[in-house]
Every structure is written in C-alpha cells, then in structure tokens.
Amino acid sequence: MKKIKILTNIIAIGVLFSACTQQPTYVDGTAAKVKQGDSLSMALTGEDFDNTAKEMLNSLFNSGYVVNKIGNSGKAIVAVYDVVNNTALRIDTRNLTDLMVEELINSGKFAASATQGSDSATQNNMDELISDKDDDRYDKATVSKNYTQISASLTLQGRIDQQNIKLNNGKTQVEYFFVMKLAEKVSGLVVWQKTNRINKLGSSKTVSW
C-alpha cells in the first residue's frame, strides 16, 4: 500500500512538472486549435522572422506588379523603412527587413537606396560617407557629388501587431500579424501588400502583455 502511495505521488509530480514545462506550439488560429509544430518561445524567434521573410518575398516576386511591371526591364530602386513594432516585445525589426532587402538585391530586380527611407543602420553609414565631400583630407574627385544619386521609385514599409487571447483552459493564444507593403513614390499607390499571421499557444505566464 505504501509503495502504491509513493508511486502515485511520483506520477502526480511528473504530470505537474510536464504541465509546467509544456512546450509552446504553433496553431492554425481556429477554434479547433490544430497544432502545427513546436515553437521555441511564445515570443517571436529567428525562425519566425526567417519564415515570414520567405513567405513575404515569395508573394512579392510572384505579384502582378513585379512580374508585369518590373520583370527583366531593370532594377527598381526601393527606399526601405524600419518596420514598426506594435507588439509588447523588445525586438529589433531589422532582422526582418535585412533578410528581405538581401533577397531583393540578390534577385537582380531591385536595388535598395542607402540615402532614402528610415533604415537607421544604413542611413547612419551613408550620412558619414556623404560628409566626406566636406573633408579636406579626401580627393574631391572620389567623394560624393551633388545631383548624382538616384531617387527611389518605391517604398517598402510595414508593421508587426500582437493580440493576446485568454482561453478557458488557462492558456493563452498569441497572434502576431506581419504586414508589409510596397508603394510607388510618385503616385502614392500601394502596388503590393502581404499579411502573414503567426499563432502560438502556451502558458499565460510566458506571454508579454
């Protein structure tokens, strides 16, 4: 009898420990909460940024605008803006834009402007290079000149939103929305837009509010 009681206590502790260390999972976002694999965290991870960038780029490259308007006619110049972080997380959204810009440039269809947009890292470096023309140490024939830079014809910008949903079983479903859009500068028209949604299910204790 004593052995049975000890065994019962061990099982109870094991179940409790398993519940406390339950792995967050990706779900489909429906009421059925269909699982789509494990996630490292309820927060956004590098895997999330990688997968989102791939989905965004696949949509962009296959869009009617890129296929019909840009095609193989030459490189379109894009001004890249920092993605607005509307989540409760402290994240560097350049992880997403850097991945996208790298593939845009490597595709041969786009070039990114280093003097327009609000991509802070690139902007800071270009501001330093432009200031070289006022520095007497440099040969004037090798520094930046007026009226030589090409203005961007497109802008790439986006945002990340977060919504937390408390469930009856005590868990929380976190929904992240990635929204990216490409717009023409002259016309102001949005020529491509894509929303990617990531749903994670896990303990409410590990969620940022």
Disulfide bonds with the S-S distance in Angstrom:
none
